[in-house]
Amino acid sequence: MNTTEGQPVAQPESFEFRPENLERARAHIAKYPPGRQASAVLPLLDLAQRQMGGWVPRAAMDYVAGLLGMAPIRVYEVATFYTMFNLRPVGKYLLQACTTTPCWLRGSDDVVAACERKLGIAMGGTTEDGLFTLVEVECLGACVNAPILQVNDDFYEDLDGPATEALLDAFRAGSPPPPGSVIGRHGSAPIKGKTTLMDTLGIAATGGGIDNAR
């Protein structure tokens, strides 16, 4: 049975940072002046989420509140406001499919359909083996290389249906490809190649300086 957002979540009874994460947490807290330690709530929640394998249980929110001297409700408010925090367990690979206008115009429907078909889950679901969770997100800020699928911390760009299926196969095989454009685009360069600055006219042949000759 696939895990979905509508099912209850088993919450751990307690949480505390491992020693290395506690050291990182204290380093974050030290960045802020006395009395302003609550400003570290975002990085501490991120640390907790990573330690938990991708989600933030209530016990972790309470623990962060205690470290920062905050009322627990204030930490709950932050964790429920920012979509970067997951309030239920997710798969090893969290697939965040952007469907905002630029990605939609470039074929995000095909990316989503490929994920659902290949994995046998609907949006918001997790595969039975716990490898993949699929969620829909707003703009990921890489519109030039749309459509985008964010997998954990990495962007995979310029996708279509077949490329998405190949990407999922690679993750399932334990050999994820390097992040970035799946069509080999350099950065956000035009797909069809350079369209401006095609020559070096005006640049002196010797010394590389600008030739001001008329």
RODOVEX-538722 format. One record per residue: x, y, z of N, C-alpha, C in turn; residue in one letter. Coordinates in steps of 0.2 Angstrom, whole numbers, padded with zeros to 4 digits, always signed. Example, Ala and Ser with C-alpha at 12.3 -4.5 7.8 and 13.67 -1.06 7.14 Angstrom:
+0066-0028+0039+0062-0022+0039+0066-0016+0039A +0064-0011+0035+0068-0005+0036+0064+0000+0039S 
***
This chain:
+0004-0006+0000+0000+0000+0000+0004+0006+0000M +0003+0011-0004+0007+0017-0005+0006+0022+0001N +0011+0025+0004+0010+0030+0009+0007+0036+0006T +0002+0039+0008-0001+0045+0006-0001+0051+0011T -0003+0057+0009-0003+0062+0014-0009+0061+0019E -0014+0057+0017-0020+0057+0021-0019+0052+0027G -0014+0048+0027-0013+0043+0032-0010+0046+0039Q -0012+0043+0045-0008+0046+0051-0001+0044+0051P +0003+0048+0055+0010+0048+0055+0012+0045+0062V +0016+0040+0063+0018+0038+0069+0024+0043+0071A +0023+0046+0077+0028+0051+0079+0032+0048+0084Q +0039+0049+0084+0043+0047+0089+0042+0050+0096P +0044+0047+0101+0042+0050+0108+0047+0055+0109E +0053+0054+0107+0059+0059+0109+0063+0060+0103S +0067+0066+0103+0072+0067+0098+0078+0071+0102F +0084+0070+0099+0089+0075+0101+0095+0074+0096E +0098+0080+0095+0103+0080+0090+0109+0075+0092F +0112+0072+0086+0118+0068+0087+0123+0073+0089R +0129+0071+0092+0134+0075+0094+0137+0080+0089P +0138+0077+0083+0140+0081+0077+0135+0087+0075E +0129+0085+0075+0123+0090+0074+0122+0095+0079N +0123+0093+0085+0123+0097+0091+0128+0103+0090L +0134+0101+0088+0140+0105+0087+0138+0110+0082E +0135+0108+0076+0133+0112+0071+0127+0117+0073R +0123+0114+0077+0117+0119+0080+0120+0124+0084A +0125+0123+0088+0128+0128+0092+0132+0133+0088R +0135+0131+0083+0138+0135+0078+0133+0140+0075A +0127+0138+0073+0122+0142+0070+0120+0147+0075H +0118+0145+0081+0116+0149+0087+0121+0155+0088I +0127+0153+0088+0132+0158+0090+0133+0164+0085A +0130+0163+0079+0130+0168+0074+0126+0174+0076K +0121+0173+0081+0116+0178+0083+0118+0181+0090Y +0117+0188+0091+0118+0191+0097+0113+0188+0103P +0115+0188+0109+0111+0186+0115+0104+0189+0114P +0100+0184+0115+0093+0186+0115+0090+0185+0108G +0094+0184+0103+0091+0183+0096+0092+0176+0094R +0093+0172+0098+0095+0165+0096+0089+0162+0092Q +0083+0164+0093+0077+0161+0089+0078+0162+0081A +0083+0167+0079+0084+0167+0072+0087+0161+0069S +0090+0157+0073+0093+0151+0071+0088+0145+0070A +0081+0146+0070+0076+0141+0070+0076+0138+0063V +0077+0141+0058+0077+0138+0051+0083+0133+0050L +0089+0135+0051+0095+0130+0051+0094+0124+0055P +0091+0125+0061+0091+0120+0066+0085+0115+0064L +0080+0117+0061+0075+0113+0059+0077+0109+0053L +0082+0112+0049+0085+0109+0043+0089+0103+0045D +0093+0105+0051+0097+0099+0053+0093+0093+0056L +0088+0095+0059+0083+0090+0062+0080+0086+0057A +0078+0089+0051+0075+0085+0046+0080+0081+0042Q +0086+0083+0041+0092+0079+0038+0093+0073+0043R +0093+0074+0049+0095+0069+0054+0089+0063+0054Q +0083+0066+0053+0078+0061+0053+0076+0058+0046M +0081+0059+0041+0080+0056+0035+0075+0060+0030G +0073+0066+0032+0069+0070+0027+0063+0072+0030G +0062+0072+0036+0056+0075+0039+0057+0077+0046W +0052+0081+0049+0053+0084+0055+0047+0082+0060V +0048+0078+0064+0043+0076+0069+0042+0081+0074P +0036+0081+0078+0034+0085+0083+0040+0085+0088R +0042+0080+0090+0047+0079+0095+0053+0083+0094A +0055+0083+0087+0061+0087+0085+0059+0095+0085A +0053+0097+0084+0051+0104+0085+0052+0106+0092M +0049+0102+0096+0050+0103+0103+0057+0104+0106D +0061+0099+0103+0068+0099+0105+0072+0106+0103Y +0070+0108+0097+0073+0114+0094+0070+0120+0098V +0064+0120+0100+0061+0125+0104+0065+0126+0111A +0067+0120+0114+0070+0120+0120+0077+0123+0119G +0081+0121+0114+0088+0124+0113+0088+0131+0112L +0082+0134+0109+0082+0141+0107+0078+0145+0112L +0076+0142+0117+0072+0146+0122+0065+0149+0119G +0062+0145+0114+0056+0148+0111+0050+0144+0113M +0044+0147+0113+0038+0143+0114+0037+0138+0108A +0036+0132+0110+0035+0127+0105+0030+0129+0099P +0025+0133+0101+0020+0135+0095+0024+0139+0090I +0029+0143+0092+0032+0147+0087+0036+0143+0082R +0039+0137+0085+0043+0133+0080+0038+0129+0076V +0032+0127+0078+0027+0124+0074+0025+0129+0069Y +0024+0135+0070+0022+0140+0065+0027+0140+0059E +0034+0140+0061+0039+0140+0056+0039+0134+0052V +0038+0128+0055+0039+0122+0052+0033+0121+0047A +0027+0123+0049+0021+0122+0045+0020+0128+0039T +0024+0133+0040+0024+0138+0035+0028+0137+0029F +0034+0135+0030+0039+0134+0025+0038+0126+0022Y +0037+0126+0015+0036+0120+0012+0042+0116+0012T +0048+0119+0013+0054+0115+0013+0055+0110+0019M +0050+0110+0024+0050+0106+0029+0044+0101+0028F +0046+0094+0029+0041+0089+0028+0039+0087+0035N +0032+0087+0036+0029+0085+0042+0027+0077+0043L +0029+0074+0038+0028+0066+0038+0034+0063+0034R +0035+0057+0036+0041+0053+0032+0041+0054+0025P +0046+0054+0022+0047+0054+0014+0052+0049+0012V +0052+0047+0006+0056+0042+0003+0063+0044+0003G +0068+0040+0002+0075+0041+0001+0076+0047-0004K +0072+0047-0009+0073+0052-0015+0066+0056-0015Y +0066+0062-0013+0061+0066-0013+0060+0070-0020L +0055+0068-0024+0055+0071-0030+0050+0077-0030L +0053+0083-0031+0049+0089-0031+0048+0092-0038Q +0042+0091-0040+0040+0093-0047+0037+0100-0047A +0041+0104-0051+0038+0111-0052+0033+0111-0057C +0027+0114-0056+0022+0114-0061+0020+0121-0062T +0024+0126-0060+0022+0133-0061+0023+0135-0068T +0020+0140-0071+0019+0142-0078+0025+0140-0082T +0031+0143-0081+0036+0142-0085+0038+0134-0086P +0038+0130-0081+0039+0123-0082+0033+0120-0085C +0027+0122-0084+0021+0119-0087+0021+0120-0094W +0023+0126-0096+0023+0128-0104+0029+0124-0107L +0034+0122-0103+0039+0118-0106+0038+0110-0105R +0032+0108-0102+0031+0101-0102+0031+0098-0095G +0030+0101-0090+0030+0098-0083+0025+0093-0083S +0019+0093-0086+0014+0088-0086+0017+0081-0088D +0021+0081-0093+0024+0075-0095+0029+0072-0090D +0032+0077-0086+0037+0075-0081+0033+0072-0075V +0028+0075-0073+0023+0072-0068+0020+0065-0070V +0018+0065-0076+0015+0059-0078+0020+0053-0079A +0026+0055-0081+0031+0050-0081+0033+0047-0074A +0033+0052-0069+0034+0050-0062+0029+0045-0059C +0022+0047-0061+0017+0043-0058+0016+0037-0061E +0017+0036-0068+0017+0030-0072+0023+0025-0070R +0029+0028-0069+0035+0024-0068+0035+0021-0061K +0032+0025-0056+0033+0024-0049+0026+0021-0046L +0021+0021-0050+0014+0019-0048+0011+0022-0042G +0013+0029-0041+0010+0033-0036+0007+0039-0039I +0003+0042-0035+0000+0048-0037+0004+0054-0033A +0002+0060-0035+0006+0066-0032+0004+0065-0024M +0010+0066-0020+0009+0066-0013+0011+0059-0010G +0012+0054-0015+0013+0047-0013+0020+0045-0012G +0021+0039-0008+0027+0036-0008+0027+0029-0010T +0032+0027-0013+0032+0020-0016+0033+0015-0010T +0031+0009-0011+0030+0004-0006+0037+0002-0003E +0042+0003-0008+0049+0002-0005+0052+0007-0002D +0049+0013-0001+0051+0019+0003+0057+0023-0001G +0058+0021-0007+0063+0025-0011+0061+0032-0013L +0055+0032-0016+0053+0039-0019+0046+0042-0016F +0046+0048-0015+0040+0052-0013+0040+0057-0019T +0034+0058-0021+0032+0063-0026+0028+0069-0024L +0030+0075-0024+0026+0081-0022+0027+0086-0027V +0022+0091-0027+0021+0096-0032+0023+0102-0028E +0027+0107-0031+0030+0113-0028+0029+0119-0033V +0030+0124-0030+0029+0131-0034+0036+0132-0037E +0037+0138-0040+0043+0139-0044+0050+0138-0040C +0054+0134-0043+0060+0132-0041+0066+0137-0042L +0064+0142-0047+0069+0147-0048+0074+0145-0053G +0073+0140-0058+0077+0139-0063+0073+0138-0070A +0069+0144-0071+0064+0144-0076+0067+0143-0083C +0073+0146-0084+0077+0145-0090+0078+0138-0093V +0079+0134-0088+0080+0127-0090+0074+0122-0088N +0068+0125-0088+0062+0121-0087+0061+0116-0092A +0058+0110-0090+0055+0109-0084+0060+0106-0079P +0059+0107-0073+0063+0105-0067+0060+0100-0063I +0065+0095-0061+0063+0091-0056+0068+0091-0050L +0067+0093-0044+0072+0093-0039+0072+0086-0035Q +0077+0083-0035+0078+0077-0031+0082+0078-0025V +0079+0078-0019+0083+0080-0013+0086+0087-0014N +0092+0088-0014+0095+0095-0015+0097+0097-0022D +0096+0092-0026+0099+0093-0033+0093+0095-0038D +0095+0099-0043+0090+0100-0049+0092+0096-0055F +0087+0093-0058+0088+0090-0065+0083+0094-0070Y +0086+0096-0075+0083+0101-0079+0082+0099-0086E +0078+0103-0090+0077+0101-0097+0074+0094-0098D +0070+0092-0094+0067+0085-0094+0061+0085-0099L +0060+0079-0101+0054+0077-0104+0052+0070-0101D +0046+0067-0104+0044+0061-0101+0049+0055-0101G +0052+0053-0107+0057+0048-0107+0063+0049-0103P +0066+0056-0103+0072+0058-0099+0070+0057-0091A +0064+0058-0089+0062+0058-0082+0062+0050-0080T +0059+0046-0085+0059+0039-0083+0067+0036-0083E +0071+0038-0087+0078+0036-0087+0081+0039-0080A +0079+0045-0078+0082+0047-0072+0080+0043-0066L +0074+0041-0066+0071+0037-0060+0074+0030-0060L +0075+0027-0066+0079+0021-0067+0086+0021-0064D +0089+0027-0065+0096+0028-0062+0096+0028-0055A +0091+0032-0052+0091+0033-0045+0089+0026-0042F +0085+0022-0045+0083+0016-0042+0089+0011-0042R +0093+0012-0047+0099+0007-0048+0105+0010-0043A +0104+0015-0040+0109+0018-0035+0115+0021-0039G +0113+0024-0045+0119+0027-0049+0116+0034-0052S +0114+0038-0047+0111+0045-0050+0116+0049-0054P +0113+0052-0059+0118+0055-0064+0120+0062-0060P +0125+0066-0063+0126+0072-0060+0120+0077-0061P +0119+0081-0057+0113+0086-0057+0115+0091-0063P +0109+0094-0065+0110+0099-0070+0106+0097-0076G +0107+0100-0082+0103+0099-0088+0104+0092-0091S +0099+0088-0092+0100+0082-0095+0101+0081-0102V +0101+0087-0105+0103+0087-0112+0110+0090-0114I +0113+0091-0108+0120+0094-0109+0121+0101-0110G +0116+0105-0109+0116+0112-0109+0121+0115-0104R +0125+0120-0106+0130+0123-0102+0127+0128-0098H +0126+0127-0091+0122+0132-0087+0115+0134-0090G +0114+0140-0091+0108+0142-0094+0109+0145-0101S +0114+0142-0105+0115+0144-0112+0109+0142-0116A +0108+0146-0122+0103+0144-0126+0104+0137-0129P +0098+0134-0129+0098+0127-0132+0101+0126-0139I +0100+0131-0143+0103+0131-0150+0109+0134-0151K +0113+0136-0145+0119+0138-0145+0119+0146-0145G +0125+0149-0145+0126+0156-0144+0123+0160-0149K +0120+0165-0147+0116+0170-0152+0119+0177-0152T +0123+0178-0148+0126+0185-0147+0134+0184-0146T +0137+0190-0147+0145+0190-0145+0148+0184-0149L +0147+0184-0156+0149+0178-0160+0156+0179-0162M +0159+0185-0162+0166+0186-0164+0169+0191-0159D +0176+0192-0160+0180+0196-0155+0181+0203-0158T +0177+0206-0163+0178+0212-0166+0178+0218-0161L +0184+0222-0161+0185+0227-0156+0190+0225-0151G +0192+0219-0151+0197+0217-0146+0204+0216-0150I +0208+0220-0147+0215+0220-0150+0218+0213-0151A +0221+0211-0156+0224+0205-0158+0230+0203-0153A +0233+0209-0151+0239+0208-0146+0237+0211-0139T +0238+0208-0134+0238+0210-0127+0231+0210-0125G +0225+0208-0129+0219+0208-0126+0215+0214-0124G +0218+0220-0126+0215+0226-0124+0210+0228-0129G +0206+0233-0128+0200+0235-0132+0204+0240-0137I +0202+0239-0144+0205+0243-0149+0200+0248-0150D +0202+0254-0149+0198+0260-0149+0199+0264-0156N +0203+0261-0161+0204+0264-0167+0197+0264-0171A +0196+0270-0174+0190+0271-0178+0191+0270-0185R 
***
